[in-house]
Amino acid sequence: MIYSSETNIESTHIEYGKYLGLLVKDFIHKHKVSPDFISSHGHTVFHQPEKGFTLQIGSGQAISDLLNLPVVFDFRTLDVQLGGQGAPLVPIGDKLLFGDYAACLNFGGIANISYEREKKRIAFDICPFNMVLNHYARKLGFEYDDNGSLALSGRTHFELLKTLNELAYYHQEPPKSLGREWVEKFVIPLIDALNLPTADVLRTFADHIVFQLEEVLKGIQAGRILITGGGAKNSYIVNQLQAKMDSELVIPQELLVDYKEALVFAFLGVLRRRNEINCLSSVTGASRDSSSGAITGSS
């Protein structure tokens, strides 16, 4: 029997949903909690808003069927249909839950920022972060660059640094967002073409991240800046950035560093269930704010 790629994606979508459901079921049992609903982002496999589509796999219906609970999922599609980037989504949580900070930085696979400007929330992806660093750390036998020690052992390649900083994305005005496709098309081939020692690649890309962060933070009013995500543990990058900043960079307790995005996506689910705005057009570039996400399952 011949299976199409569409069939494979749909099958994976359902099976991954079942897997997520089992993980949640184990979590509920272990921690003896009784949730009213489940909020699930899923895993992004395609994100090309300029072409009008985004896809996160992990069937909400499969999760719901396993747990007999309502599930809020597919948070990005409506915004893309409204002409937006479908990303980032966390800024509504930054605004309502972490509004005391001048800005919120997230150092995940991609570094992004959220802040207030003229009473509107502005947010966008700054540059690739762990998506690239982890890729090259694995070439040296590590899952990630612990504390930036691998980068610290390398040397900056200034030609590569200059070329990276000249990528067209960095000269675009927000709203804008990045995906794995962009990294694989524009960043990885550019780096690999030079055949540099991996430690030098890590050092250069870490310096590239610091440069791009500094460029963005120049335009933000001084104040405390919250940093979360796995990259907050990369002391090389954080220390390099702090040395260039007047603002205080705040790294909170590890639980918030690791799970802020999960917390905010649960909050997005709460807002969706209340039919309240959870996606900001000032952030995504959509034609209007929206209460985004599909709801399925038992009530």
Phi, psi and chi 1 to 4 in degrees:
 res  aa     phi    psi   chi1   chi2   chi3   chi4
   1 MET       -  137.2 -176.9  178.8  -67.1      -
   2 ILE  -101.3  127.6  -61.8  175.0      -      -
   3 TYR  -106.3  136.2  -67.4   92.4      -      -
   4 SER   -79.9  163.7   67.9      -      -      -
   5 SER   -62.1  -33.5   58.4      -      -      -
   6 GLU   -62.7  -39.9  -69.7   84.4   -2.7      -
   7 THR   -65.0  -42.5  -58.9      -      -      -
   8 ASN   -63.0  -42.2  -70.9  -25.0      -      -
   9 ILE   -63.9  -45.8  -70.3  173.0      -      -
  10 GLU   -63.7  -41.2 -177.8   61.8   23.7      -
  11 SER   -62.1  -44.8  174.8      -      -      -
  12 THR   -64.9  -38.8  -55.3      -      -      -
  13 HIS   -55.5  -47.4  173.6   58.8      -      -
  14 ILE   -72.0  -45.8  -66.2  169.0      -      -
  15 GLU   -64.8  -37.6  -70.5  -56.3  -47.3      -
  16 TYR   -68.2  -36.1 -173.4   53.8      -      -
  17 GLY   -61.0  -42.6      -      -      -      -
  18 LYS   -62.5  -40.6  -68.7  177.7 -179.7  177.5
  19 TYR   -63.1  -45.6  172.3   69.6      -      -
  20 LEU   -61.2  -40.5  -67.4  176.5      -      -
  21 GLY   -60.7  -40.8      -      -      -      -
  22 LEU   -65.6  -39.5  -71.6  172.4      -      -
  23 LEU   -63.2  -43.0  -68.4  178.5      -      -
  24 VAL   -66.1  -39.9  173.9      -      -      -
  25 LYS   -60.3  -43.8 -173.4  175.1 -176.5  179.1
  26 ASP   -63.7  -40.4  -71.6  -15.5      -      -
  27 PHE   -63.7  -44.2 -177.8   90.3      -      -
  28 ILE   -60.1  -44.2  -70.3  171.4      -      -
  29 HIS   -67.2  -44.3  177.6   74.3      -      -
  30 LYS   -64.8  -41.6  178.5  179.8  178.4 -180.0
  31 HIS   -98.9    0.0  -64.0  -79.7      -      -
  32 LYS    53.9   51.5  -63.5 -179.7  173.2   57.6
  33 VAL  -109.1  158.7  -66.3      -      -      -
  34 SER  -129.0   79.9  -58.9      -      -      -
  35 PRO   -68.3  150.8   26.6  -34.8      -      -
  36 ASP   -80.4  -27.4  -64.2  -37.9      -      -
  37 PHE  -162.9  171.0   70.7   96.8      -      -
  38 ILE  -116.5  137.1  -55.9  -59.5      -      -
  39 SER  -113.6  120.5 -175.8      -      -      -
  40 SER  -132.1  121.3  177.1      -      -      -
  41 HIS   -76.8  -35.1  173.1  -90.9      -      -
  42 GLY    81.7 -171.3      -      -      -      -
  43 HIS  -115.9  123.6  178.2   70.6      -      -
  44 THR   -73.7  122.2  -59.2      -      -      -
  45 VAL  -109.7  -26.4  -68.7      -      -      -
  46 PHE  -138.8  135.4  -60.6  112.5      -      -
  47 HIS  -146.5   94.9 -178.9   67.8      -      -
  48 GLN  -133.8   72.2  -62.7 -177.2   40.3      -
  49 PRO   -61.4  -28.0   20.4  -32.6      -      -
  50 GLU   -64.4  -20.3   70.6  -78.3   -0.8      -
  51 LYS  -102.0    1.9  -64.6 -178.4  179.7  178.5
  52 GLY    86.8   19.7      -      -      -      -
  53 PHE  -145.8  155.4   67.4   86.8      -      -
  54 THR  -151.5  146.7 -176.7      -      -      -
  55 LEU  -140.9  121.7  177.3   63.1      -      -
  56 GLN  -115.1  120.4  -72.8   71.8   47.1      -
  57 ILE   -88.9  160.2   61.8  170.2      -      -
  58 GLY   120.9   77.5      -      -      -      -
  59 SER   -52.1  120.0  166.7      -      -      -
  60 GLY   -63.5  -36.0      -      -      -      -
  61 GLN   -65.4  -39.1 -172.3   63.2   57.4      -
  62 ALA   -64.4  -40.4      -      -      -      -
  63 ILE   -63.1  -45.9  -61.6  170.0      -      -
  64 SER   -62.1  -43.3  179.2      -      -      -
  65 ASP   -61.7  -37.0  -70.1  -14.9      -      -
  66 LEU   -73.7  -36.7 -172.2   65.6      -      -
  67 LEU  -102.2  -11.9  -60.6  173.0      -      -
  68 ASN    56.5   44.1 -164.7   31.9      -      -
  69 LEU  -134.9  152.7  -74.6  168.6      -      -
  70 PRO   -64.0  147.8  -15.9   28.1      -      -
  71 VAL  -130.7  130.7  175.0      -      -      -
  72 VAL  -102.1  128.9 -174.2      -      -      -
  73 PHE  -154.2 -178.7   65.9  106.4      -      -
  74 ASP    54.2   59.5 -167.7   15.6      -      -
  75 PHE   -76.7  -16.8  -73.7   97.3      -      -
  76 ARG  -100.3  -25.3  -58.5 -173.5 -172.0  -86.4
  77 THR   -60.4  -45.9  -63.5      -      -      -
  78 LEU   -59.2  -43.7  175.1   58.2      -      -
  79 ASP   -62.1  -40.7 -174.4   78.2      -      -
  80 VAL   -63.8  -39.7  170.2      -      -      -
  81 GLN   -64.7  -25.5  -69.2  174.0  -14.0      -
  82 LEU   -88.9   10.9  -67.8  170.3      -      -
  83 GLY    89.1   10.0      -      -      -      -
  84 GLY   -93.5  176.8      -      -      -      -
  85 GLN   -78.6  -15.1  -68.0  -74.7  -53.4      -
  86 GLY    68.7   12.6      -      -      -      -
  87 ALA  -165.9  156.4      -      -      -      -
  88 PRO   -76.7  159.5   26.9  -31.4      -      -
  89 LEU  -104.4  -21.3  -62.3 -179.3      -      -
  90 VAL   -65.3  -25.7  170.2      -      -      -
  91 PRO   -54.5  -29.6  -32.7   39.8      -      -
  92 ILE   -63.6  -35.6 -173.2   67.9      -      -
  93 GLY   -70.3  -39.2      -      -      -      -
  94 ASP   -59.3  -42.9  -68.5  -19.5      -      -
  95 LYS   -66.2  -45.5  179.1 -178.6  178.0   69.4
  96 LEU   -90.9  -25.4  -61.0  179.3      -      -
  97 LEU  -108.1  -27.4  -58.0  178.3      -      -
  98 PHE  -128.6   36.0  -58.2   99.3      -      -
  99 GLY   -70.4   -9.5      -      -      -      -
 100 ASP   -75.4  -13.3  -69.5  -18.9      -      -
 101 TYR   -90.8  146.1  -68.1   93.0      -      -
 102 ALA   -64.8  -30.5      -      -      -      -
 103 ALA  -160.9  156.6      -      -      -      -
 104 CYS  -120.0  124.1  -65.6      -      -      -
 105 LEU  -107.8  137.6  -75.5  169.9      -      -
 106 ASN  -120.0  122.5  176.5   63.2      -      -
 107 PHE  -104.1   80.2  -66.5  166.3      -      -
 108 GLY  -106.2 -143.0      -      -      -      -
 109 GLY   -57.5  -35.9      -      -      -      -
 110 ILE  -126.9  139.9  -69.4  168.7      -      -
 111 ALA   -82.8  131.5      -      -      -      -
 112 ASN  -136.6  165.8   51.6   58.0      -      -
 113 ILE  -137.0  152.8 -169.5  168.2      -      -
 114 SER  -143.2  133.2  165.7      -      -      -
 115 TYR  -161.7  166.5   61.0   96.8      -      -
 116 GLU   -93.1  137.2  -71.3  -70.5  -48.8      -
 117 ARG  -143.2  119.1 -174.6  172.7   68.6 -166.9
 118 GLU    52.3   46.6  -61.8  176.2   -5.9      -
 119 LYS    63.9   21.4  -62.5 -177.3  178.6 -179.4
 120 LYS  -126.0  145.8  -72.8 -174.4  177.5 -178.7
 121 ARG   -81.7  127.3 -159.2   73.6 -171.7  177.5
 122 ILE  -114.0  135.7  -56.0  -61.9      -      -
 123 ALA  -156.6  148.5      -      -      -      -
 124 PHE  -168.4  163.5   54.4   91.9      -      -
 125 ASP   -76.8  132.0  -71.1  -20.4      -      -
 126 ILE   -88.1  -57.1  -60.5  173.4      -      -
 127 CYS  -164.9  163.9   64.2      -      -      -
 128 PRO   -61.8  149.3  -20.5   32.9      -      -
 129 PHE  -131.9 -102.5 -159.6  109.0      -      -
 130 ASN   -64.4  -23.1  -69.4  -32.3      -      -
 131 MET   -57.5  -38.5 -170.1  179.4  -67.5      -
 132 VAL   -89.4  -45.2  172.0      -      -      -
 133 LEU   -59.5  -43.8  -64.1  179.4      -      -
 134 ASN   -67.1  -36.0  -67.6   -6.2      -      -
 135 HIS   -57.0  -43.8  173.8   78.3      -      -
 136 TYR   -84.9  -28.2  -71.9  100.1      -      -
 137 ALA   -61.6  -35.7      -      -      -      -
 138 ARG   -65.4  -27.9  -68.6 -172.4 -168.2  105.3
 139 LYS   -66.7  -20.4  -67.2 -179.3  179.9  -65.3
 140 LEU  -100.6    6.9  -64.1  176.0      -      -
 141 GLY    90.8   14.2      -      -      -      -
 142 PHE  -119.0  148.3  -59.5   91.8      -      -
 143 GLU   -72.4  -30.7  -77.8  -59.3  -54.9      -
 144 TYR  -157.5  169.4   59.2   94.0      -      -
 145 ASP   -91.4   92.5 -174.0    1.0      -      -
 146 ASP   -61.6  118.2 -171.2   20.4      -      -
 147 ASN    61.4   10.7  -72.4  -39.2      -      -
 148 GLY    74.8   18.5      -      -      -      -
 149 SER   -66.9  -33.3   57.9      -      -      -
 150 LEU   -67.4  -42.8  -63.5  174.2      -      -
 151 ALA   -62.4  -39.6      -      -      -      -
 152 LEU   -63.5  -26.7 -166.8   57.1      -      -
 153 SER   -80.7  -11.4   70.9      -      -      -
 154 GLY   -98.6 -176.8      -      -      -      -
 155 ARG  -122.7  145.2  -64.4 -171.3  -61.1  177.0
 156 THR   -70.3  130.1  -57.0      -      -      -
 157 HIS   -99.5  103.1 -170.4  -80.3      -      -
 158 PHE   -69.4  -28.6  -69.1  100.0      -      -
 159 GLU   -65.7  -45.4  179.1 -174.7  -14.3      -
 160 LEU   -64.1  -42.8  173.9   59.1      -      -
 161 LEU   -58.8  -44.8  179.8   60.9      -      -
 162 LYS   -63.4  -42.1 -178.3  175.4 -177.1  -69.2
 163 THR   -65.8  -42.4  -55.4      -      -      -
 164 LEU   -60.6  -44.5  -72.5  168.1      -      -
 165 ASN   -69.9  -14.1  -73.2  -29.6      -      -
 166 GLU   -94.2    1.6  -70.5  174.2  -13.1      -
 167 LEU   -58.1  139.9  -74.8  168.0      -      -
 168 ALA   -58.8  -33.4      -      -      -      -
 169 TYR   -54.0  -38.4  176.7   83.1      -      -
 170 TYR   -71.1  -12.0  -59.0  126.8      -      -
 171 HIS  -103.1    2.8  -56.9  -73.8      -      -
 172 GLN   -84.2  147.1  -63.0  173.9   17.3      -
 173 GLU   -84.6  146.1  -68.5  -63.6  -43.0      -
 174 PRO   -69.8  157.9   20.8  -28.7      -      -
 175 PRO   -76.2  142.7   25.8  -33.4      -      -
 176 LYS  -158.6  154.5   57.6 -178.2 -178.4  177.2
 177 SER  -148.1  158.6   62.3      -      -      -
 178 LEU  -118.0  154.5  -69.2  170.5      -      -
 179 GLY  -139.2  173.1      -      -      -      -
 180 ARG   -59.4  -35.4 -178.8  171.1  -65.9  -83.1
 181 GLU   -58.4  -42.0  -63.7   99.5  -38.4      -
 182 TRP   -64.1  -43.6 -175.7   87.0      -      -
 183 VAL   -62.0  -44.9  172.1      -      -      -
 184 GLU   -70.5  -26.4  -68.5  176.7  -12.8      -
 185 LYS   -86.2  -40.0 -178.3  176.7 -179.1  178.9
 186 PHE  -109.5  -30.2  -66.7  105.3      -      -
 187 VAL   -96.5  -54.5  176.8      -      -      -
 188 ILE   -60.4  -48.6  -58.3  -61.1      -      -
 189 PRO   -61.6  -36.9  -22.4   34.3      -      -
 190 LEU   -62.1  -42.4 -173.1  155.3      -      -
 191 ILE   -70.4  -47.8  -66.0  172.0      -      -
 192 ASP   -65.9  -26.7  -71.8  -10.3      -      -
 193 ALA   -61.9  -23.4      -      -      -      -
 194 LEU   -88.7  -13.6  -65.8  176.0      -      -
 195 ASN    53.0   49.1 -162.6   28.2      -      -
 196 LEU   -86.9  159.2  -59.6  173.7      -      -
 197 PRO   -57.7  140.7  -24.2   34.1      -      -
 198 THR   -60.8  -37.3  -57.2      -      -      -
 199 ALA   -62.5  -35.9      -      -      -      -
 200 ASP   -68.7  -36.7  -69.3   -1.6      -      -
 201 VAL   -61.8  -46.0  170.0      -      -      -
 202 LEU   -63.4  -42.0  -73.0  164.3      -      -
 203 ARG   -64.1  -44.9  177.0   64.1  171.3  -96.1
 204 THR   -65.9  -42.1  -55.3      -      -      -
 205 PHE   -71.3  -34.0 -157.5   82.4      -      -
 206 ALA   -62.1  -41.9      -      -      -      -
 207 ASP   -65.7  -35.5  -69.6  -15.3      -      -
 208 HIS   -62.1  -44.7  167.2   64.0      -      -
 209 ILE   -59.4  -48.2  -69.5  169.3      -      -
 210 VAL   -59.4  -42.7  171.9      -      -      -
 211 PHE   -61.1  -46.8  178.9   86.1      -      -
 212 GLN   -67.4  -38.5  -67.6  -58.2  -33.6      -
 213 LEU   -62.7  -45.2  -67.1  171.3      -      -
 214 GLU   -61.6  -41.7 -177.1 -171.6    7.2      -
 215 GLU   -59.8  -41.7  -73.6  -66.5  -67.9      -
 216 VAL   -71.4  -42.4  167.1      -      -      -
 217 LEU   -71.7  -17.4  -68.4  170.9      -      -
 218 LYS   -57.5  -33.2  -78.1  178.6 -177.5  176.4
 219 GLY   -91.8   11.2      -      -      -      -
 220 ILE  -113.4  138.2  -64.4  173.9      -      -
 221 GLN   -57.7  139.1 -176.0  176.9   -7.1      -
 222 ALA   -59.5  145.5      -      -      -      -
 223 GLY   164.1 -176.5      -      -      -      -
 224 ARG   -74.8  135.9  -62.9 -167.9  -51.1  151.1
 225 ILE  -118.4  121.9  -63.6  173.4      -      -
 226 LEU   -83.6  131.1 -178.3   67.5      -      -
 227 ILE  -120.8  124.8  -59.5  179.3      -      -
 228 THR  -134.4  178.4   55.4      -      -      -
 229 GLY    94.3  160.9      -      -      -      -
 230 GLY   -56.0  -32.8      -      -      -      -
 231 GLY   -67.9  -13.6      -      -      -      -
 232 ALA   -63.5  -17.9      -      -      -      -
 233 LYS   -90.6    0.6  -59.2  173.9 -174.2  179.4
 234 ASN   -86.7   90.9 -171.7  -46.2      -      -
 235 SER   -65.1  -28.5   56.1      -      -      -
 236 TYR   -60.0  -50.4  173.4   74.2      -      -
 237 ILE   -67.8  -45.4  -70.9  176.1      -      -
 238 VAL   -62.0  -43.8  172.6      -      -      -
 239 ASN   -67.0  -40.0  -69.0  -19.8      -      -
 240 GLN   -62.2  -40.7  -70.8  -70.1  -49.3      -
 241 LEU   -69.5  -44.4 -177.5   61.3      -      -
 242 GLN   -60.7  -34.8 -178.2   63.7   86.6      -
 243 ALA   -64.8  -20.9      -      -      -      -
 244 LYS  -100.3   -1.4  -60.6  173.2 -176.9  -66.4
 245 MET  -114.9  144.4  -61.3  -64.7  -58.5      -
 246 ASP   -83.4  -30.9  -67.0  -32.0      -      -
 247 SER   -69.8  153.1  -62.7      -      -      -
 248 GLU   -85.2  126.5  177.0 -170.0    1.4      -
 249 LEU   -89.1  120.7  -56.6 -177.6      -      -
 250 VAL  -107.8  119.4  178.1      -      -      -
 251 ILE  -106.0  112.7  -61.2  176.9      -      -
 252 PRO   -78.0 -171.2   31.9  -35.0      -      -
 253 GLN   -58.9  151.4   59.6  179.3  -52.7      -
 254 GLU   -57.6  -33.8 -170.6  169.5   19.5      -
 255 LEU   -59.8  -40.8 -166.0   64.2      -      -
 256 LEU   -75.8  -36.3 -171.3   56.4      -      -
 257 VAL   -55.8  -46.2  168.3      -      -      -
 258 ASP   -82.0  -29.4  -69.3  -18.4      -      -
 259 TYR  -124.4   15.4  -63.1  109.1      -      -
 260 LYS   -59.9  -43.7  173.9  173.6  172.2  -83.9
 261 GLU   -65.5  -37.9  -74.2 -148.6  -20.2      -
 262 ALA   -63.5  -42.5      -      -      -      -
 263 LEU   -58.9  -46.0  168.3   69.9      -      -
 264 VAL   -68.9  -35.8  172.5      -      -      -
 265 PHE   -68.4  -31.4  -90.9   96.1      -      -
 266 ALA   -63.5  -40.4      -      -      -      -
 267 PHE   -65.2  -39.5 -177.8   58.3      -      -
 268 LEU   -58.6  -38.4  -70.3  174.1      -      -
 269 GLY   -65.1  -39.5      -      -      -      -
 270 VAL   -60.2  -48.0  170.6      -      -      -
 271 LEU   -61.6  -40.8  -65.8  173.9      -      -
 272 ARG   -64.7  -41.2  177.4   66.5 -174.0   96.4
 273 ARG   -64.5  -28.4  -68.2 -107.5  -67.4  172.5
 274 ARG   -88.5   -0.9  -65.5  175.4  176.5  174.8
 275 ASN    59.4   35.8 -156.4   30.7      -      -
 276 GLU  -101.3  158.2  -62.8  176.5   11.8      -
 277 ILE   -60.4  129.3  -71.4  169.0      -      -
 278 ASN  -131.3    4.1   65.0    0.3      -      -
 279 CYS  -138.3  120.5 -167.1      -      -      -
 280 LEU   -98.7  124.1  -59.5  171.0      -      -
 281 SER   -66.9  -26.0   58.3      -      -      -
 282 SER   -65.3  -21.5   64.3      -      -      -
 283 VAL   -91.7  -45.6  166.8      -      -      -
 284 THR   -95.6  -19.9   67.8      -      -      -
 285 GLY    85.7   10.8      -      -      -      -
 286 ALA   -69.3  167.2      -      -      -      -
 287 SER   -71.4  -19.2   58.1      -      -      -
 288 ARG  -160.7  162.2   61.8  173.1  173.2   84.3
 289 ASP   -65.1  158.6  -65.9  -17.7      -      -
 290 SER  -150.3  162.3   64.1      -      -      -
 291 SER  -103.5   98.7 -175.1      -      -      -
 292 SER  -103.4  143.9 -171.8      -      -      -
 293 GLY   131.0  141.0      -      -      -      -
 294 ALA   -88.4  148.1      -      -      -      -
 295 ILE  -123.3  130.8  -55.5  176.4      -      -
 296 THR  -141.1  170.8 -170.4      -      -      -
 297 GLY    97.7 -176.3      -      -      -      -
 298 SER   -76.2  150.6  -54.9      -      -      -
 299 SER  -106.7      -   56.2      -      -      -
